[in-house]
Amino acid sequence: MTSSNESVREDATILASGLSEFWQKRLGINFLGFYLLGSLAHDGFNRRYSDIDVALVAETGVTDADLQSMRNAALQISPDLAPKVSRFWTARGFSIGRFPPLDRLDYLDHAVALVECERINPPRPSLDDIRTYLRGAPFENWVKATDHFAAIGTLKPAEHKPFLRAFLYAARFAYSWQTGNMASNDTAIAYLHEAPPKDLDINLLDRALSIRHEAADPDDLFPDRQSLPELVNSCRQLTK
């Protein structure tokens, strides 16, 4: 598993490097920097469950046509990995584009520059900023996902990744809510072992993390799907 995971991580990094070259050529002097975020930057990349998080900072941003051209470029570089690319982008002032507060923290604290012409450091989101963000769409979307998975009778292979994430998101949410920081699943769960929220089932999160580490099917967690609303309720108590 280790060598296979390392091979896919290397391929993912090659894809990201190719996208960096694409943006430099397409944007010219408008290009400021291109970065790895997420598990590729945190050294926690998993061949099965990780996205390929990349971030572009451009002087004046990019257009929809630019983004579509990037998608096409990704498919040409690696048809298999291109669907895993999760892109973040913004302009110099970080006032447009797709760069939510948590991912902005990831950029400030963990970003790995593939090419950087000028480092742009936006204001750091405050704890209040992070909590306002977390209690909005991220929490609502998580609740919808947990309700869905708690109610289903069969877990389809296409749902393995979002199903596992529905468990692990409890750790990421609780960690960021309490600390105002962004971290890997491993770091978040390690922190929660030391500062567990009330009624949060840490053992269940440990099991989910183990499945992620092994890139295994999450079938062993399927009988625990009705515990997902309990994870949500524990996190909801933090927000009160």
C-alpha positions in Angstrom: 0.0 0.0 0.0 2.8 2.4 0.9 4.6 2.2 -2.4 1.3 2.5 -4.3 0.3 5.5 -2.3 3.7 7.1 -2.9 3.4 6.5 -6.6 0.0 8.1 -6.8 1.2 11.0 -4.7 4.1 11.6 -7.1 1.7 11.4 -10.1 -0.6 14.0 -8.3 2.4 16.3 -7.8 3.4 15.9 -11.4 -0.2 16.9 -12.4 -0.1 19.9 -10.1 3.3 21.0 -11.6 1.8 20.7 -15.1 -1.1 22.9 -14.1 1.4 25.4 -12.6 3.1 25.6 -16.0 -0.2 26.0 -17.7 -1.1 29.0 -15.6 2.3 30.6 -16.1 1.9 30.4 -19.8 -1.7 31.5 -19.9 -1.5 34.4 -17.5 2.0 35.8 -18.1 2.6 38.8 -15.9 -0.8 38.3 -14.3 0.5 35.1 -12.6 1.6 35.5 -9.0 1.8 32.0 -7.5 0.6 28.4 -7.7 0.5 26.2 -4.6 -0.3 22.8 -3.2 -2.8 22.8 -0.3 -4.6 20.0 1.6 -3.1 16.6 2.1 -0.4 17.1 -0.6 0.9 20.0 1.5 0.3 18.3 4.9 2.0 15.0 3.9 -1.2 13.1 4.4 -2.1 12.3 0.8 -4.1 9.1 0.3 -4.4 7.6 -3.1 -8.1 6.7 -2.7 -9.6 9.4 -0.4 -7.6 12.6 -1.0 -8.4 15.4 -3.4 -5.6 17.2 -5.3 -5.9 20.7 -3.8 -4.2 23.4 -5.7 -4.4 27.2 -5.4 -3.8 30.0 -7.9 -3.1 33.6 -7.0 -3.3 35.9 -10.0 -3.0 39.7 -10.1 -6.6 40.2 -11.4 -8.1 36.8 -11.1 -9.1 34.5 -13.9 -12.2 33.9 -16.1 -14.5 31.0 -16.5 -12.8 30.3 -19.8 -9.5 30.2 -18.1 -10.8 27.6 -15.6 -12.3 25.5 -18.3 -9.0 25.5 -20.1 -7.3 24.4 -16.9 -9.7 21.4 -16.7 -8.9 20.5 -20.2 -5.2 20.7 -19.5 -5.6 18.5 -16.4 -7.3 15.8 -18.5 -4.5 15.9 -21.0 -1.9 15.5 -18.3 -3.6 12.8 -16.3 -7.1 11.6 -17.3 -7.3 9.4 -14.2 -6.3 12.0 -11.6 -7.9 15.1 -13.2 -11.3 14.5 -11.6 -9.6 14.7 -8.2 -8.4 18.3 -8.7 -10.0 20.7 -6.3 -9.0 24.3 -7.4 -8.9 27.4 -5.4 -8.2 30.8 -7.0 -8.2 34.5 -6.2 -6.7 37.8 -7.1 -4.1 39.9 -5.2 -6.6 41.3 -2.7 -8.2 37.8 -2.0 -11.6 39.5 -2.6 -12.8 37.4 -5.5 -12.7 33.8 -6.6 -13.0 30.6 -4.6 -10.9 30.8 -1.4 -13.0 30.1 1.7 -11.6 31.1 5.2 -10.4 27.6 6.1 -8.6 27.2 2.8 -7.1 30.7 3.3 -5.7 29.5 6.6 -4.4 26.4 4.8 -2.6 28.7 2.4 -1.2 30.9 5.1 0.1 28.0 7.3 0.7 25.1 5.0 0.9 26.0 1.3 3.7 24.5 -0.7 4.7 26.8 -3.5 5.3 25.1 -6.9 6.0 28.5 -8.5 5.9 31.8 -6.8 6.6 35.2 -8.3 5.4 37.1 -5.3 4.1 35.9 -2.0 0.7 37.5 -1.2 -0.4 37.2 2.4 -4.0 38.2 3.0 -5.3 39.1 6.5 -5.6 36.0 8.7 -9.2 35.0 9.3 -10.1 35.4 13.0 -11.7 32.8 15.2 -15.0 34.6 14.8 -14.5 34.5 11.0 -13.9 30.8 11.1 -16.8 30.0 13.3 -19.2 32.2 11.2 -18.1 30.2 8.1 -18.3 26.8 9.8 -21.8 27.3 11.1 -23.1 28.3 7.6 -23.0 26.2 4.4 -20.3 23.7 5.5 -22.4 22.6 8.5 -25.6 22.6 6.5 -24.1 20.5 3.8 -22.6 18.1 6.4 -26.0 17.6 8.0 -27.6 16.8 4.7 -24.9 14.2 4.0 -25.2 12.6 7.4 -29.0 12.4 7.1 -28.6 10.7 3.8 -26.1 8.2 4.9 -27.9 7.4 8.2 -31.0 6.5 6.2 -29.7 4.4 3.4 -29.8 0.6 3.3 -26.9 0.0 0.9 -23.6 1.8 0.4 -22.7 2.2 -3.2 -19.0 2.2 -4.2 -19.4 5.7 -5.6 -20.4 6.9 -2.1 -17.4 5.4 -0.2 -15.4 8.6 -0.3 -18.2 11.0 0.9 -19.4 8.4 3.4 -16.0 8.2 5.1 -15.7 12.0 5.0 -19.0 12.4 6.8 -17.4 10.7 9.8 -14.0 12.5 9.6 -15.6 15.9 9.1 -16.7 15.9 12.7 -13.0 16.0 13.7 -12.1 18.7 11.3 -15.1 20.8 12.3 -14.5 20.4 16.1 -10.8 21.1 15.7 -11.3 24.3 13.6 -14.1 25.5 15.8 -12.0 25.2 19.0 -8.7 26.4 17.6 -9.5 28.6 14.7 -6.9 26.7 12.7 -6.8 24.3 9.7 -5.2 20.9 10.0 -5.0 17.4 8.6 -7.4 14.6 9.8 -4.5 13.1 11.8 -3.7 16.4 13.6 -7.4 17.1 14.3 -8.1 13.7 15.8 -4.9 13.8 17.9 -5.9 17.2 19.2 -9.4 15.9 20.1 -8.0 13.1 22.1 -6.5 15.8 24.4 -9.5 18.1 24.3 -12.6 16.0 23.3 -15.9 17.8 22.9 -18.8 16.5 25.0 -20.3 13.3 23.7 -18.0 13.1 20.6 -17.2 9.5 19.9 -13.4 9.7 19.4 -13.1 5.9 19.0 -15.4 6.0 16.0 -13.3 8.8 14.5 -10.2 6.7 15.1 -11.7 3.8 13.2 -12.6 6.1 10.3 -9.1 7.5 10.2 -7.7 4.0 10.2 -9.8 3.1 7.1 -8.5 6.2 5.4 -4.9 5.4 6.2 -5.3 1.9 4.8 -7.3 3.2 1.7 -9.8 0.5 2.6 -13.5 0.1 1.9 -15.5 1.8 4.6 -17.9 -1.2 4.9 -16.9 -1.8 8.5 -18.3 1.6 9.4 -21.6 1.1 7.6 -23.3 -0.4 10.7 -22.3 2.8 12.5 -24.1 5.1 10.0 -26.9 5.9 12.4 -24.2 7.3 14.8 -23.6 10.1 12.3 -26.4 12.3 13.7 -24.8 11.9 17.1 -21.6 13.3 15.7 -23.5 16.2 14.3 -25.3 16.9 17.6 -22.0 16.9 19.5 -20.5 19.4 17.0 -23.8 21.4 17.2 -23.4 21.8 20.9 -20.0 23.5 20.3 -21.8 26.3 18.4 -24.2 27.2 21.2 
